[in-house]
Each structure stands twice: as C-alpha cells, then as structure tokens.
Amino acid sequence: MTTAARPVLVVAERLDAAADMVVDALNLREVPVMRFDIADFPQHLTLTGAHLPTEPGWTGTLDDGRRTTRLEEVRAVYWRRPARPVIAGTVPGPYGLWAQNQADAAILNVLAALPGASWINNPHADRIASHKPQQLVVATRVGLRVPRSIITNEPDAARAFAEEVNGPLICKPVLGGRLDAGQERELMVATHRVDPADFDDSIRTTAHYFQEDIPKAYEVRLIAVGGRVFGGKLTATSEAAGTDWRTDYDHIEYDTVDVPGAVTSRVLRFLDHYGIVFGAFDFAVTPGGEWVFFENNPAGTWGWVENRTGLPIAAAHADYLAGATA
C-alpha cells in the first residue's frame, strides 16, 4: 500500500458532528478513513493483532463487516470521545464488567502501540492533560496569566481567600462531567458566582474550587490543533452567559479574534508539555486587553466554533491527520 493510501482511524460516537466534519475534510483530500465507535467492540467490530518475538510493532486487522484496515498501515488516529465497549447481555454480572474493561484496554492499548501513527489526541496523554490543578501550574510556567485560585474543604480557608481577593468570586467543578439527577437530561454543574457571606460548614462536604472572578470584555474559545490556533470570540449579552457561556447560548454574540503571538507560542508550549497536539482552551480577555487562561479541555468541542465563525478547524485536523504541515 502506498503512503497516500494509508488510512486514518476516526474513533467517535455515531452522532458526533465534529467527527463528521473531519471525515468530510479527509475525504476531500482523498485520504481513506475507517470510522467506528468503541461501543461497536467486541460485538460488531473485530480486532486481530499479533506481535512477533523480535520485530517491534503490531500487525493485524480491524474489521467492522464492511471495511477492513490493516493495523500496520494506519497513519493516524482521531480519538474523539468514543463510548465504552458494549458487552453482550448474555455475559452475567461482574463478568460483563470484567469483559468490558478487557475490551477497552485491548483496543486502546493496541492502537496506542502502533508505531508511527499520529494522534489527536492519545487518550493516555489526555487523562493527564485534563487535570485542572496541574493545568494552572503548567500555564503559569509557560507564561500565561491565571486567576487566583483555591481548592479547599475548609470554611476558614475559603473565607481567608475571599478576604485576600477582596472582590467577586466564582466556584467551578474540579472535574468536568454531568450530574444524573434522575431527570430526562443530565444536569451540567456550571461555574457560578458565590457570596463569601454564605460560606458555612457545608464547604466541608467536598472539595470546592474557588477563583477570583475575572472582569471580561469578552471570552475566547481558542482551538489549537497541529501547531495552528483559531480564536472564536464570545461576547456575552446576559449575566448568565457572562458567568458561564454554556448556560445561555441564546445570549452570546460570535465572532473571530486574532490570537496574539505571545499567547499562541505559550499555548503551543502548554500542549508540548503534555505531548498532545489538540486543545480547546478557554480564555477571558479583560477590558484592558489581557488574556487570562481558565482551562484547557484536551477533548473539547469545536464544531460549533467553526459553524458560527467559519474558521477552518476541521481542515486543520485533516491536514495534521493526513500528514500535511501547517
């Protein structure tokens, strides 16, 4: 098989608009693609991988009944938040969970061991890169400004932090995800403003992540991929959107913004620290024009940024996965 015909694996849930956009961009470049969800494995997807005693590298196939891809010919993997393996209902109780963990580890670790394959992003690296407390350390080391922050379950420490800041505070989750409250849709735990006068012993119930509330002229969802950066500008027109734009999409004005060179270089150094090539960064830009880093989601959403602004983010993904230089 020629280099030009080497396939890209797109590993994503079936209904994922960003994955669709990347597949379309790869098709335009005539790059062969095999797309699947880990939920298809092992019932509807077959993995056969072999390793010889002295020759490095796994060989074999992935087969979904319609397409077959040879492992040793994979040029790149776009790992886009797939579901977990689904085990047949005939496997009882704890054996089903054991089988799911086996399947999950097997397919991820065999793919991660393919020599020469590029990744957006290897989930082993993503897990480390998603840790918010460490992100603040890395961000400051590369020269980005971050908010004053405290993580505590001690009410007195929270009150002392509030006195030190002497200004508005927000509280945000340490770990992303949604809350299953038994309703039709899971609830998102949003960033919200807090009043230190309300701090009491309930802070002891779990870890609380408090930050100074940064004044914002606007916010930026900055997408970095393959050495390129794209700035999606979000201007809030409601108090809710100004606190957490995810809670009030109807009151956001969308545009593009040029990312300053210093921010670009620091963002790329941030990604290099973790050994990843993609990140969905959240910044505030203050009324004085200073960029303040909040966090990076190494598997964050970006399709809506391209749809709202026209920024060629899918094309940048495809260029990297196909092997083009930025």
N, C-alpha and C positions, 0 to 999 in steps of 0.2 A: 504494500500500500504506500502511495506517495505521501510526502509531508502534507500536501494540500488537502488530501482526503482524510487525514486523521480526525477523528470525531471529538466533539465536545459533549460531555455529560451535563445535562441540566437537571438537577435534583431538587424538586419543588413539589408542593401540593398541587393538585389538579387545577384549582381555581386560584391562580396567582398571576395577577396582571403584569407584574414586573418580569416574571419569568417568561410570559408570553412575549413581552417587548424584546427581551434579549434573544429569544428564539427567532423572532422575525428579523432582527438585525443580523444574526448569524446566517440566516437563510439568504439574505441579500448579498452576503459575502461568499455564498456557496460553500459554507462550512457545514459538514454533516453533523447532525445533532441527534442524540438519543436522550429523550426526556422521560423521567419517571419519578414517582414518589416512593419514598422508603416504605410507605404503607402498603405498597404492592408486594413487598418482600416479606415472607417467602412464598406466599400463595400464588402470586401471579407474575413473579419475576424470579428467574433462575440465575444464581451466581455459581460459577465454577472457576476456582482459582487454584493454581498449582505453583509450587516453588521447588526448584531443583536444588540438590545438595551443595553445589559450589557456584552456581551462577546467580547473581543478585537480580531480584525482580520477580514479580508475579505475572504469570501468563494464564489465559483462560478467556471466559466469555461472560457477558451479561446478556440475557435473553428474556424479552417480555412477551414472546409469542408472535410478535410482528417484526421486531428488529433484533439483530444480534450485533453486539460490539465486542471486539477483542480488547481485553484489558491492556495489553502491552502497546496498543495503538492509540490509547486515549491521550489527547494533547492537553486537555484542561477540564476542570470540574467547576461548575457554578452551583454552589451549595446554597439553596435559597429556602431555608426554614421548612424542610420536609416534615411530614408526620412520622410517627414511630411505626415500626413494623406491626402488622396485624396478623395474629396467630389464629389458626383455625379454631373454631369454637369447640371442636371435639377434644382439644387438649385440656385436661382438667386443671382447675385451680392454680396452685403455686407453680405447677409445671408450665402453665401458659406464660406466666410472668418470666420464669427462667428462660423459656424458649424465646420470648420477645427480646430479652437482654442479650441472649446469644446472637440472634439475628442482627440486632442493632450494632453490636460490637463487630461482628464479622464483616458486614458490608462497608461500614465506615472505615474500619482499620485496613481492610484490603485496598480500598480506593486510596486512602491516605498514604499507603506504602508504594503506590505506583511511581516508579522513577521518572522524573522529567515532566510530570503533569503539573500545570499551573492551577492555582486555586483562587476562587473568590467565594468565601474565604474558607480555609481549612477550619472546621468547627472545633478542633482541638485548640487552635490558637484563639478562636472566637470566645471560648469559655473564659479564658484568662482575660482577654481584652474587654470583656463586658463588665468587669468588676469596678463599680463606681468609685469606691475609696481609692483604689490604685490609680484610676484614671486621673484624679486630681494631682497625684504625685507626679505622674508622667507629664501631664500638661504643664505643670509649673517648671519641670526640668527642661522642657523644650522651649520655654519662654512665653507660654500663654498665660494670660491673667485668668484666675478662677475666683469664684465668690468665697468669702469667709464661710467656713462650714464647721459643723459639729455633729457627731453621731454619738448619742448617749441614751441611757435609760435612767439617768439621774436627774430629778427635777431641779435640784440646786445648780447643777452644771448647766442645764438649759437656761435657767434664769440668769446666771452669770454671763453666759454667751449673749443673751438678749441685751444685757446692760452694756456689754462691750461694743456690740454693733450699734446700739442706740438708734435704731431705725427699723423699718419694716422687715419682717421675717417671713420665710416660706418653709413649708415642710414637704418633703418628697419621699417616695419609696427608695430604699436602698437597693431593692431588687425589683426589676420590672415584672410585668405579668398582670393577670386579671383576677378578680375575686368572684368565686362562684357563690352567689347569694341565693341560689335556688330559683332564680328568675329565668325568663326566656333567654336573655343575653347576659353574659358575664359582665361584671362591673369593672371599669378601669379605676384604679386608685390614682387620682390626679394630684399634681402639685397644687397646693393651696396655701393661702396666706394664714398666718396664725397670730394670735394676740398673746404676748407673754403673760398678761394678767390672768389668762386661763390655764397656765401651766400648773398642774397638780400631780398627785401621786399616780394618775393614770399613765404618766410617762414611763413608769416602771414596768408596764405590761409588756413592752418590747423595745427594740432599738428604734429611735427616732432620728431622722436625718434633717437637721435644720440648716438653713443657709440665709445669708443676707439677701434681701430682695433687690436685685439689680435694676436700676432705672433703665428703661428701654425706649429708644427711638423706634426700633423695630427688631425683629429676630431673624435669624438666618438658619435654614436647614441646609447645611453645607454637605454636599456629596463629594467624596473623594474616591476615585477608582482608577487603578492603573497609572498613577502618577499625575492624574488630572483632577482639577477641583471645579465644582459648579456651585454657585451661590443662589439659592432660592430665597427671596426676600418675603417675609411675612409681617405685615403691618396689622396689628390688632385694632378693631374698632369697637370692642366691648371690654369690660373689666375682666370677664371670664377668660376671653381669648388672650388678654394681656398677661394673665397669670399662668395659664396652660392652654396653648392654642388648640390642643387636641380636644378640648371640651366644648368648643364653639366655632366649628368650621364656617358657619354662616357669617361670621363677623371677622373674616380675615381677608385682606387685600394682598394679592400675589403679584410678584414682580421678580426680576433678576437683580443681582448686585455683583459688582466686581469685587473679587476677594483680594485684599491687599497681599502683596508679595510676601511680606513677613509672616502673615497668617498662613499662607499656602505652604511655605517652607516648614513652618512649625507643625502644621497638620501632617505633612508627609513624614517628618521625623517621628511624630507620635505613632503613626502606623508602622513605620520601620521598627520601632521599639518592640512591637508585638508580633512582627513578622507577618502582617496582613496587608492587603492592597486595597481594601474597601472599608469605608466607614461613613455613617450618616451622623454628622456632627450637629449639635445644637449650640448656637451662639446667640447672645444678646449683643446688640450694638447700642451703646449708651448715647444720650443726647450729645455728648462731646465727641462721638465717633470712635470710642474704644471698643474693641471686640473682646467679649468675655465668654470664655468656654464654660458650658454647663456639663455636657457629657457627650459620649460617642456611643452609638449603637452599631456594633460591627455586623449586624444582620438587619439593619433598619430599613424602613420603607422609603422609596424614592419615586415610584411610578407616578404618584400624584404631583411631584415636583415637575417632572417632565411634562405631564399633561397640562399643568397650569401655566408653565413658563416657556415650553418649547426647548428647554436645554437638552442637548443630545446625550443624555446619560446612558440610555440603552446602547447607543452606538459606541460609547466609550467602553462599556462592558464587553461588547462584541469584539472591539479592537484588541483588548487585552487577552480575551479568551482565544482569539484566532492567532495571536502572536504578533500583532502589529505593535509598533512603538508609538507612544504618544507624540 
